């Protein structure tokens, strides 16, 4: 069951979990296994359903680990993956891709089974908007000589995203 949180396994199980979520009867042992796998993966990725501040904090921890790994690989003469190379990583692009291709898919399945989980899908969508809107700030500050990680922890980024979040709140308030 713990292997269900491995993202390589996620891609293998995704279509089966989706089919299970759309089935009318979910009592077979196979469906229970897929549901448990889904819940384990959702628990593992739940930090991405939190507010921007928490999601950004987790990204800081993850990229600290990624860049440390990338630095070690460079010292050993290897070429690290772009997301682990502090000089090449585009943090907003990597985050949007991860949230869109992994998290959103998983939590949409969860919301199909448990409609009240739609709030988690909405939270991920909000974080995608934040990462998308951060791209210009990343580009600007990287051109000024900052690394992607320095931008991630900068006050300028936080100010920009908080303004974006206020705009989103006003939009939803006016729409209702």
Secondary structure, 3 states (H helix, E strand, C coil): CHHHHCHHHHHHHHHHHHHHHHCCCCCCHHHHHHHHHHHHHHHHCHHHHCCHHHHHHHHHHHHHHHHHHHHHHHHCCCCCCHHHCCCCCCHHHHHHHHHHHHHHHHHHHHHHHCHHHHHHHHHHHHHHHHHHHHHHHHHHHHHCCCCHHHHHCCHHHHHHHHHHHHHHHHHHHHHC
